[in-house]
Amino acid sequence: MRIVVVGAGIAGVTLAAALRDSGVETVLLEQTQEVTPVGGGLQLAPNAARPLLRLGLGPDFAEVGVRLESRDMLHWADGTLVHSIPMGAEFEKRFGAPFYTMLRSDLHSILLAAAPPDCVRRGHYVTDVLENSDAVTLRCADGQEVRGDAAIGADGVHSIIRSLLNEERPRPGGRVIYRGLIRSDRVPEHLAEPRMRVWMGPDRYFSCYPVSGGTTVSFNALIPTGEPRPDSWTAAGRIDDLGRALHGWDPDVHTLLSSAKWIGAWGLQERTTVPVWHSERIALMGDAAHPTLPYFAQGTNLAVEDAIVLADQLRRSTPLTVGQALAEYATVRSRRVKEVHTTICASLRALEQAETEERRVILADSEMATADWIYGYDPEHPGETTAASSSIGNHPNRPRT
């Protein structure tokens, strides 16, 4: 069976890695000539780290990832600790996997190395997908056609495949997110510790954490704006603009900003989870199916979950039953994504409306109520949350080295 994936980002290469040696041929069509994604750091929570560790990626994660010891919520003006969530060994014992931070490009490179050799075809901009009862044909801008038994849209927030299955009208999100990277030796030692620090203001936040094995600090800030901004990580931001937006904030925040050489800016747009995830031979995954605003950092983790669940369905299907496999995948994933998005939105509303002194209770209650079913979710056993007892070792489809 042959699966054609549109997009070679993290969702697409995770699917290819999970299907390696399964007997399912995976072809990834990537429109750019360079498949390494732009962007800064990301948070790989236990619900995504666990299945990737089962693929044998632990040694790679140990080299470039950072195992966080805590997530510290700080007052925006003076850095006073509002709430701290212990991670480290406690998280590993509770959820069966660490909570990592790493560069997006490092995670992508690791997954690409775990995928089948030469599975990515660069410079293929897909413009249309033709579906019939026994195959799909993907047409590219240069006139080439690629056939497969099923097509998977993993082409991100601007997905052409999503537009074939759904109508949407994205709305300006009224916020811009800034991201930047700083060498750890350019900041005070405490800002490079293996902790995530989040300064929370009434309508904006700033956070930082180490990546690249601790040699680099990644930071990001979410700022309200009334101006339209490009929905692209390739747009440069102005450090002075961000500094003015955070005037009066904790001096540690401005220490980080003064050490940055360049930052990226991305204007957010609000896109809802799609109502239609699949047709008979086409399915969506990752941001193509459920564009996720950068709150609670579950976008990458949900995309990895998608890939693991979809790989399991495809591994057990044939060209004749692939439609049923896509339908099963869509049922499982749409339910999970809806639950996560609903919880995130409710928590966010509560935090935005709360006074600073109330946030400690809200954060503690939210962590207790959601940690087990978000971080303990196992996409290989989606009906269970057995993370604490799951074994991390050999996997029946672990890539050969």
N, C-alpha and C positions, 0 to 999 in steps of 0.2 A: 504494500500500500504506500502511496506517495502523498505527503501533505505539503502544501505550499503555504508558507507563512509570509505575509506582507509586513516587513519591518524587522530589523535585526537589533532592536534595543534589548533591554533586560528581559522583558516578557518573552520575546521571540527566541533569544538564545537560551533562556532557561528551558523552554519547551524542547528545543533541539537537544540540549544536554540530557534532559530527562528521558528522551526517546532513543538516545544512542544505544546501539546494540540490541534494540527491541525488535528489529525487523521492519520498522516503519521508516521509510526514507523521508527525510525532512529537508526541504529546500527553502532558504530564507532569501527573499528579494528585498534588497536595501537600496533606496533611491540615491543615497550619498555614496561617494567614493571612499569615504573614511567612516568606519562604523563605530569608532570610539565616541561615546556620548559626551556632550558638554555638561557642565554643571559642577557642583561642589560635592559636599559630603552627603551621605545618606545614613539612615538608621535601619539596620537589619535586625528586626525583632525575632524572638524565638519561634514564632509561628512560621516564619520564612527561613530562618537559619537552620532549623531542625531538618527539613527535607533536603536542603542543600548539603548539609553535613553528611547525610546518608548517601549522597552522590560521591562522597570521597573528597570533598573540597576543604576539609578541616585544615590540612597543612598550609594551603594557600591563604585561608582566612587568618591563620595564626601569624602569617608574615605581614599582611597589609592591614588587617583589621585591628580595632581596639575594643577590648571587652570593658564595657562601662561598669563602674562601681556604683554609680548612683545617678539619678536625675534630680537636680536641685532647682527648685522654683524660687526666684529671688525678687525682692521688691525693686521696681524699676529705678527709683531715685537713689537709693543708698546701698543696694545689694544685700539687704537683710534677708536671711533665709526665711521663706514663707512655708515651704514644705519640701521634704526630701523623700524620694522613693529609692530604697536600697535595691541594688541590682547585683552584680558580681556573682559570687558563689551561691547566694540565696536564690537568684533567678535561675541559675543553671540547675540547681537541685529541684526547684519548683516546676520548671518548664522543660527541662531536658535539653536545653541549649542556651548558649550565651546570648546577650544582647550586644551586637556589634555596631560600631560605627566605622565607615570606610568611605573612600572616594568612590563615586559612581563609576568612574572609568576603571578603577581597580576591580570592582565587582564584575563589570562587564567583561573585562579581559579574562578573568578567571572562568566565567561561564562560557565564553567563546572558546577557550582552550579545552573545555570539557565537552564541547559539542562535536559532532562528526567533522572531520577535516573537510575543508572546501565546501561546506554546506551553504555559505553565504555568497550570493551573487550580487556584487556591488553595481551601482549605476543603473538599477532597474526601477524606474518610476512607473508604478502600476496606475493605469487610468480607468480600467474597467474589468469586471469579472463576469464571465458568461457561465451560467450554471444550467446543466441539464440533468437528466435522470441518472447518468452514470459517470459524470466527470465535471470538472470545472476548468475553464480556460481563462488565464489572466493575461490581459493585454497591457503592454508597456508603451511608454511614450515613443520609443524608438522603433516601434512596429513589431518587436519580438512578442511571441506568445509562449506561455508556460502552462503546461497541463498538469493536473493532479486529481486525486480522488476527493480532496477537500481543500478548501482555502481558509486560512486563519488570518483575521485582521488583527495585527499587533502593531499597528502603525500610529499609535499615540493619540494625542488630543486632537490632532488635525486629520484624523483617519478618513481616507477615501472609502475604505470598506464600510465603516460605520454609516457613511452618508448613503450607501447603497441600500441599507436595511432600515434606516431611520431618518426622520426629519428632525431637525433641531434648530433652535435659535439661541445660541449662546449670548449671555448678557455680560456686560462689563462687571467685574467683581468688585470694583471700587477700591482695590488694594494692589500694591506692587510688592513683590518679594525681591530682596537683595541677597546675593550670596557672594562670599569671598573666601579666599584661602590665605593663610599666613604661616610662614615657617615658625615652628615652635620656639626656636632660639631667639625670636624677635619679640616674644611676649613674656610677661612675668610667669614664673614657674607654676603658680597655682592655677593659671588659666589654661595650662597644657596638661593638667591632671586628667586621668581617665574618668571624667565625669561630664555629664551634660549640664550646662548651666543655661537657665531660661529666665531672662528678666521680663517680667510681665507688667505692662502698663495698661491703662484703661481701654485703649483701642489699638494697641500695637504691642509687638514683642520683639526681643532680640535674643538669640541663643548661640552657643558655641560648644564645640566638642572636638577632641583630637581625632585625626584620621592618619592614614599612611603609616601605620605602626607607631603612631605617636610623634612623628616628625613634623606634622602639619596640623594646624588648627583650622577647622572649617567654621564659618559663622553665617548666620542668615537673619534677616529682619523682615517682618511683615508690617507694612506701613499703609495707612489709608491714603487714597489719592483721588482727586476729581479729574485728573488728566488721563486720557487714553494712553496706554503703554503697549509696546509690542509684546505679543504673546510668544516670546522666543527667548531661549537662554543665550542666544548669540548677541543680544543687545547689551552694550556696556552701560553701567550705571555710574553716577557721579558720587564719589565719596563725600564731597561737601554737602550734597543734597541729603544724604543719609545722616550726616552729622547734625545738620540743622533740624531734621525730623526727630532726632533723639536729644535735642538740647535739654540740659538739666538732668540727664540720666546718669546713672552710676559711673564714676570715673573709669572703672574697668571696661565699660562698653567703649568709651572713647579711646582708651589705650589700644584696644583691638582695632578700632577704625583707623587710628593714626599709623598702625603698622601695615595696613593693607596697601598693596600696590595697584590693585584693580578689583572691581566688583562687577558682577553681572546683575541685570535687572530684568524682571519678568512681570509684565502686567497680567494679573489674573482675570480669567473669564469664568463665569459660572456655567457649568454644563451638568445636566442631570444624568444619572445612570440611564442607559438606554432601555427602552421598553422591549426591544427585540434584540436578543443576543445571537440568534442563529436562524438560518434557513436549512434546507435539506443538506447542503454541502458547504455552507459557509458559517463561520462562527467568529465572535469577537473576544478579545481578551485584553487585560491591562487597561491602560487609559483609553483605548479605543472603545471599550465597553463601559467603563465607569471612571471617567475623569475625576480625580480626587484633589480637592484643594489641600494645600500643605499644612493641614492641622493634624496633630497627633501622628504624623509621619507614617501613615499606613499605605500610601500609594504604591511604593515598591513592594511592600510585603504582600499586599493583595494581588499584585501582578504575578509574583512568584507562586502564590497559592493557586491562581488560575492555571498557570503552566503545569503544576504538579497534578492537579485534578484532571486537566485535559489530557495530559500524557497518559495517565492511568486509563482513561476511557478509550483513547486511541490504540493503546497497546493491546486491548482486548477486542478490537473491532476489525472488520474487513471492509473492502470497498463496497460491499453490499449492505453492511450494517452501520456504516460510518454516520449516517444521518441520525440514527438512534443514539449513538455515542455523543454526538454534539448536543442533542436534546437533553440527555442526562447531565452532561457537563453544565449546560445553561441553567438547568433547574437547581443544581447544587450551588453554583456560584452566585446566581442572582439573589438567592435567599441569604447567603452569607454576606454579600456586599451590602445589601439593603440593611441588614442588622447593624453592620459596622458603621455605615454612613449615618443611620438614625441615631446611634449612640454618640458619635462624634459631634453631630450637630446639636444634640441636646446638651452635651457637656460644654460645648463652646458658647451656646446661648447663656447658660448658667454662669460661666466665668465672666462673660462680657457685662452681665447685669449686676454682678456681685461687687461689693466693696472689698478692698484689699484684705481686710481682716477676716472676711468670710471665705476667701479662696482656699485657705488651708483645709477647712472642713470639706468644701466641694471637691478639691483634688483628692483628698484621702478617701472620701466616699466613692468617687468615680474609679479610683484605682482598685479598691476592694471589689466593686461591682463588676468591673469589666476585665480585669487582668486574666483571670482563668479562662474565660471563653474567647478572648482575643489572642493572648499569647499562648494559651494552651491548646488552641485549635490545631489539629493535625490534618493537613489536606490529603494525606494518603488514607486517612480514616475519618472522613468529614463528619461522621455521626458521633464521634467520640472526642473527649478532651483528656487524653491519657499521656500528656507530655512528660509528666514527672517520671513515668516508668518506661518511656520509650527508649529503645537502644539506638545508639548512633554508631554505626559501623558499616559493615558490608551491606550493599543494596543489590537486589537482583539485576538492576540496570546500571550499576555503577560503571562509569567510563573506565576502559582499560587504559593503563599507563604504559 
